[in-house]
Amino acid sequence: TGVGGVYTYGAASALAQLELGGGYEELRYQNGDDFNKDLERNTTPLRATGFYRVAPKTRLLLEGRNTNYDYTNDDDSDSDSYAMLMGVTWDATAKTSGTIKVGGEKLKYNNSTYDDQSNATWEAGVKWAPRTYSTFNLSTAQAFSPGNDSSGSGNDSSGSIDAQTTKLAWNHSWLERLSSDVSYSYTDNDYQGSPQQDYIDIVGVGLTYNMRRWLDIGVGYKYATSDSNYPDNSYNRNIYAINFKASL
């Protein structure tokens, strides 16, 4: 369960803008026998992004982030992630729009059980619209994510994952109220301080129906496969979804 919000100071056409974002999320497992209890956590992400317009449809940006991970049953994994990124964002120009951010990230643990981690981080996304009713989105990102010592290597594993993800998605409107989504993503999870690596492929399809101006109803299916050098962590998974999106 979670909640989040963004506040923007400055008009969309202004020379400069400031964007402040924050949230809170609780992760809880319903397994019996306290299985996965050590993974339960509260996450508090905060960010501040400054924009400066250098052209009518192009802005430079500087972004700072802090994410606090508070584990309810594992104090050794309590940590803070600090990141600083700079980049550029552009609005629709010759059918394309996008954002590119690059920088560095540091993951600091409250206790000395695990070593602190530092790494490059980036986010990039480009949207191409050959037609007004058909768009392609290509995105890639690298960042630390919370993990666990699933390799069984004890304290040699930091509990963090260096995750690299690339995703391609296609959205097409077939009728005025009916659209489809097709996507493919590839993720390389590199467990820090451990030889474990997981390679995850996900293929997804979905349909969305605009029932009302303010209400969308969608159905979707995803097939995920994880290939790990630790066989116990390999899997095939079918994911079915029904979603509702309401707006004011």
C-alpha positions in Angstrom: 0.0 0.0 0.0 1.3 3.5 -0.7 0.6 7.1 -1.3 2.5 9.8 -3.2 2.2 13.3 -4.7 4.0 15.9 -6.7 3.9 19.7 -6.3 5.1 22.0 -9.1 6.1 25.6 -8.6 6.1 27.7 -11.8 4.0 27.8 -14.9 4.5 25.3 -17.7 5.8 28.1 -20.0 8.0 29.7 -17.3 11.8 30.0 -17.7 12.3 27.9 -14.6 10.3 25.4 -12.6 10.7 23.5 -9.4 9.1 20.1 -8.8 8.9 18.4 -5.4 7.8 14.8 -5.0 7.3 12.5 -2.1 5.6 9.3 -1.0 5.3 6.5 1.5 4.9 2.8 0.9 4.4 -0.3 3.1 5.3 -3.8 1.9 3.8 -6.7 3.8 3.7 -10.4 3.0 0.6 -12.6 3.7 2.6 -15.9 3.7 2.2 -18.2 6.7 4.9 -19.2 9.1 6.5 -15.7 9.0 7.9 -16.5 5.5 9.5 -13.4 3.9 9.0 -11.4 7.1 12.6 -10.2 6.8 11.7 -8.4 3.5 8.8 -6.4 5.0 9.7 -2.7 4.9 8.5 0.9 4.8 9.8 3.0 2.0 9.9 6.9 1.9 11.1 8.4 -1.4 11.7 12.2 -1.7 12.9 14.1 -4.7 13.4 17.7 -5.9 13.8 18.6 -9.6 14.7 22.0 -11.0 14.1 22.8 -14.7 15.5 25.6 -16.8 14.2 26.3 -20.3 16.9 26.7 -22.9 14.6 26.5 -26.0 10.8 26.7 -26.5 10.4 22.9 -26.1 13.7 21.9 -24.3 14.6 22.2 -20.6 17.7 21.2 -18.7 17.1 19.6 -15.3 18.9 18.9 -12.1 17.4 16.3 -9.7 18.2 15.2 -6.1 16.7 12.1 -4.5 16.7 10.4 -1.1 14.9 7.1 -0.4 14.7 5.7 3.1 14.3 1.9 3.5 13.1 0.9 7.0 12.8 -2.8 7.5 10.4 -3.9 10.2 12.1 -7.1 11.1 15.7 -6.7 9.9 17.6 -3.7 11.2 20.7 -4.7 9.4 19.1 -3.9 6.0 17.9 -0.4 7.1 19.4 2.1 4.6 19.2 5.3 2.6 19.7 5.8 -1.1 21.1 9.2 -2.2 21.2 10.1 -5.9 22.0 13.2 -8.0 21.1 13.4 -11.7 21.3 15.9 -14.5 19.8 15.8 -17.9 17.4 17.2 -20.5 13.8 16.9 -21.4 12.0 17.9 -24.5 8.4 18.1 -25.6 7.0 16.8 -28.9 9.4 17.8 -31.7 9.1 16.1 -35.1 6.9 13.4 -33.5 9.3 12.6 -30.6 9.5 13.6 -27.0 11.6 12.3 -24.1 13.8 12.7 -21.0 17.4 11.7 -20.3 18.9 11.7 -16.8 22.4 10.6 -15.8 24.2 10.7 -12.5 25.4 8.8 -9.5 23.8 7.0 -6.5 25.1 5.9 -3.1 23.4 3.4 -0.8 24.3 3.8 2.8 23.5 1.2 5.5 22.7 2.3 9.0 24.6 -0.6 10.5 28.0 -2.0 9.5 26.8 -5.4 8.6 26.7 -4.6 4.9 29.1 -2.4 2.9 27.9 0.8 1.4 27.4 0.8 -2.3 28.1 3.4 -5.0 27.2 3.3 -8.7 26.3 5.2 -11.8 22.6 5.7 -12.3 20.5 6.7 -15.3 17.0 7.0 -16.7 16.1 7.6 -20.3 12.8 7.5 -22.2 11.9 8.4 -25.7 8.4 8.5 -27.1 7.8 8.3 -30.9 4.4 8.9 -32.4 4.4 8.1 -36.1 0.6 8.6 -35.9 -1.6 10.4 -33.4 -3.3 7.1 -32.5 -0.1 5.0 -32.4 2.9 5.5 -30.1 6.1 3.7 -29.3 8.0 4.1 -26.0 11.6 3.0 -25.4 13.0 3.3 -21.9 16.1 2.2 -20.0 17.2 2.7 -16.4 19.9 1.6 -13.9 19.6 2.0 -10.2 19.9 0.2 -6.9 16.9 -1.7 -5.6 16.3 -3.4 -2.3 17.1 -7.1 -2.3 17.8 -10.0 0.0 20.5 -12.6 0.3 18.6 -15.2 -1.7 21.9 -16.8 -2.7 22.4 -18.1 0.8 25.9 -16.5 1.0 25.2 -14.9 4.3 26.7 -11.5 5.1 28.8 -11.6 2.0 25.8 -10.3 0.1 24.9 -6.6 0.7 21.2 -7.2 0.3 21.1 -4.6 -2.6 20.6 -5.2 -6.3 22.1 -3.3 -9.2 19.2 -3.5 -11.6 19.3 -2.6 -15.3 16.0 -2.6 -17.2 15.2 -1.9 -20.8 11.5 -1.8 -22.0 9.8 -1.3 -25.4 6.1 -0.6 -25.5 3.5 0.0 -28.3 0.2 1.7 -27.7 -2.4 1.8 -30.5 -5.9 3.2 -30.5 -8.1 0.9 -32.6 -11.4 2.8 -31.9 -12.2 6.1 -30.2 -12.7 4.3 -26.9 -10.6 1.1 -27.4 -6.8 0.9 -27.2 -4.2 -1.9 -26.9 -0.7 -2.2 -25.3 2.0 -4.6 -26.2 5.3 -4.5 -24.3 8.6 -6.4 -23.7 11.1 -5.7 -20.9 14.5 -7.2 -20.0 16.0 -6.8 -16.5 19.5 -7.8 -15.4 19.6 -8.0 -11.6 23.2 -8.1 -10.2 23.3 -8.9 -6.5 26.0 -6.8 -4.9 28.6 -8.7 -2.9 27.3 -12.0 -4.3 27.8 -14.0 -7.5 24.1 -14.2 -8.0 22.6 -12.8 -11.2 19.0 -13.0 -12.4 17.9 -12.3 -16.0 14.2 -11.5 -16.3 12.1 -11.3 -19.5 8.5 -10.0 -19.4 6.1 -10.0 -22.4 2.8 -8.2 -21.8 -0.5 -7.5 -23.7 -3.5 -5.4 -22.6 -6.7 -3.8 -23.7 -8.2 -0.6 -22.3 -11.8 0.6 -22.8 -12.7 4.2 -22.1 -16.1 3.6 -20.6 -16.6 7.3 -19.5 -14.6 10.5 -19.8 -13.3 9.9 -16.3 -13.2 6.1 -16.2 -10.9 3.6 -18.0 -11.3 -0.2 -17.6 -8.4 -2.5 -18.6 -7.5 -6.2 -18.8 -4.0 -7.5 -19.2 -1.7 -10.5 -19.3 2.0 -10.8 -18.7 4.3 -13.8 -19.0 7.5 -13.5 -17.0 10.5 -15.8 -16.9 13.6 -15.5 -14.7 16.8 -17.3 -15.5 19.2 -17.3 -12.5 22.6 -18.8 -12.0 21.1 -20.0 -8.7 18.5 -22.5 -10.1 16.2 -22.2 -7.0 15.5 -18.6 -8.1 14.5 -19.4 -11.7 10.8 -19.4 -12.5 8.1 -18.9 -15.1 5.1 -16.8 -14.1 1.7 -15.9 -15.5 0.3 -12.6 -14.4 -3.4 -11.6 -15.0 -4.7 -8.1 -14.3 -7.9 -6.1 -14.2 -7.5 -2.4 -13.6 -9.6 0.7 -13.2 -8.3 4.2 -13.7 -10.4 7.2 -12.6 -9.6 10.9 -13.0 -11.2 14.2 -11.9 
